[in-house]
């Protein structure tokens, strides 16, 4: 079964709600006083960097596909760049720029993206995660 879709091939609603909130809580760690623990949390700059990376790939896909029927063919040209994000997040983790839970989460999702539908579903999930991260108190830096 797909990571993103149910048996009827509908997007799993939990990806945009409960699951996204659960993941955000791993990336934005709060101290006992409910302030963000900057030593354990992802920075807004790194979160935006990776989110914008995927949004840029979405723009490439949209530019290459003149209509929705061409999406899958155009995605074949974008897929290698999606998979390359694993090396970028590995580098960021090695340089101590992102926390391990974020690096693992992103690697798992990159592995799960194998079609244009997966890619677009992941983008929605990532958008929800970003929203929850800011809702938990992540500040722009």
PLY file of the C-alpha trace (Angstrom):
ply
format ascii 1.0
element vertex 141
property float x
property float y
property float z
element edge 140
property int vertex1
property int vertex2
end_header
0.00 0.00 0.00
1.15 3.54 -0.75
2.60 5.78 1.91
0.41 8.64 0.69
-2.84 7.09 -0.54
-5.55 4.84 0.84
-7.10 1.80 -0.87
-9.37 4.08 -2.97
-6.30 6.07 -4.09
-7.33 9.14 -2.10
-4.75 11.18 -0.24
-4.59 10.06 3.39
-6.03 12.94 5.40
-3.80 12.15 8.41
-0.80 13.26 6.33
-2.09 16.81 6.50
-3.21 16.73 10.12
-2.21 14.28 12.85
0.85 12.85 11.13
2.12 16.29 10.12
1.72 17.57 13.69
3.47 14.53 15.10
6.44 15.05 12.79
6.59 18.78 13.52
6.83 18.01 17.24
9.97 15.96 16.51
11.57 18.86 14.63
10.57 21.68 17.01
11.53 20.62 20.52
10.06 22.70 23.32
11.75 23.26 26.68
9.86 22.98 29.97
8.93 26.69 29.67
7.36 26.04 26.22
10.08 27.97 24.39
11.85 26.38 21.43
15.02 24.52 22.36
17.31 25.93 19.69
19.96 23.27 20.34
17.64 20.38 19.43
15.23 21.96 16.94
15.49 22.63 13.24
16.04 26.27 12.36
13.49 28.09 10.26
16.24 28.78 7.70
16.95 25.07 7.22
13.26 24.16 7.16
12.61 26.82 4.51
15.69 25.73 2.55
14.47 22.16 2.15
10.84 23.12 1.60
11.88 25.64 -1.06
14.05 22.96 -2.69
10.94 20.86 -3.27
8.85 23.85 -4.36
11.55 24.65 -6.92
11.34 21.10 -8.24
7.57 21.48 -8.44
8.05 24.61 -10.57
10.40 22.70 -12.88
7.79 19.97 -13.21
4.98 22.43 -13.89
7.08 24.20 -16.51
8.01 20.93 -18.26
4.45 19.58 -18.32
2.23 21.69 -20.54
-0.87 19.87 -19.26
-1.69 17.30 -16.56
-1.48 14.43 -19.06
2.24 15.16 -19.46
2.94 15.21 -15.69
4.28 11.67 -15.39
6.59 11.97 -18.40
7.90 15.34 -17.19
8.39 13.92 -13.71
10.94 11.43 -15.03
13.25 14.37 -15.60
12.67 15.73 -12.09
12.85 12.44 -10.18
16.68 12.24 -10.12
16.75 15.72 -8.54
14.19 14.61 -5.95
16.37 11.63 -5.07
19.44 13.88 -4.81
17.84 15.68 -1.87
18.90 12.68 0.24
22.53 13.67 -0.22
21.75 17.28 0.65
20.00 16.38 3.88
22.78 13.92 4.76
25.28 16.74 4.30
23.17 19.12 6.41
22.91 16.54 9.19
26.64 15.82 9.06
27.33 19.54 9.33
24.96 19.67 12.33
22.59 22.03 10.53
19.50 19.81 10.85
18.47 17.43 13.63
18.58 13.68 12.98
14.78 13.21 13.17
14.35 15.68 10.29
17.10 14.05 8.21
15.57 10.59 8.68
12.06 11.85 7.94
13.13 13.54 4.73
15.18 10.54 3.58
12.22 8.22 4.13
9.92 10.45 2.14
12.39 10.85 -0.70
12.57 7.05 -0.87
8.75 6.89 -1.01
8.45 9.31 -3.93
8.25 7.29 -7.15
5.55 9.04 -9.14
4.22 12.51 -9.77
1.25 11.69 -7.51
3.61 10.71 -4.68
5.59 13.91 -5.23
2.54 16.17 -5.10
1.17 14.33 -2.05
4.50 14.75 -0.27
4.50 18.47 -1.06
1.15 18.83 0.69
2.41 16.84 3.66
5.60 18.94 3.86
3.51 22.14 3.69
1.41 20.91 6.62
4.55 20.04 8.60
5.98 23.51 7.98
2.74 25.11 9.15
2.73 23.05 12.35
6.42 23.85 12.99
5.63 27.56 12.98
2.48 26.93 15.00
4.64 25.24 17.67
6.72 28.38 18.02
9.48 28.14 15.41
10.62 31.68 14.68
12.16 33.09 11.53
15.92 33.38 11.79
0 1
1 2
2 3
3 4
4 5
5 6
6 7
7 8
8 9
9 10
10 11
11 12
12 13
13 14
14 15
15 16
16 17
17 18
18 19
19 20
20 21
21 22
22 23
23 24
24 25
25 26
26 27
27 28
28 29
29 30
30 31
31 32
32 33
33 34
34 35
35 36
36 37
37 38
38 39
39 40
40 41
41 42
42 43
43 44
44 45
45 46
46 47
47 48
48 49
49 50
50 51
51 52
52 53
53 54
54 55
55 56
56 57
57 58
58 59
59 60
60 61
61 62
62 63
63 64
64 65
65 66
66 67
67 68
68 69
69 70
70 71
71 72
72 73
73 74
74 75
75 76
76 77
77 78
78 79
79 80
80 81
81 82
82 83
83 84
84 85
85 86
86 87
87 88
88 89
89 90
90 91
91 92
92 93
93 94
94 95
95 96
96 97
97 98
98 99
99 100
100 101
101 102
102 103
103 104
104 105
105 106
106 107
107 108
108 109
109 110
110 111
111 112
112 113
113 114
114 115
115 116
116 117
117 118
118 119
119 120
120 121
121 122
122 123
123 124
124 125
125 126
126 127
127 128
128 129
129 130
130 131
131 132
132 133
133 134
134 135
135 136
136 137
137 138
138 139
139 140
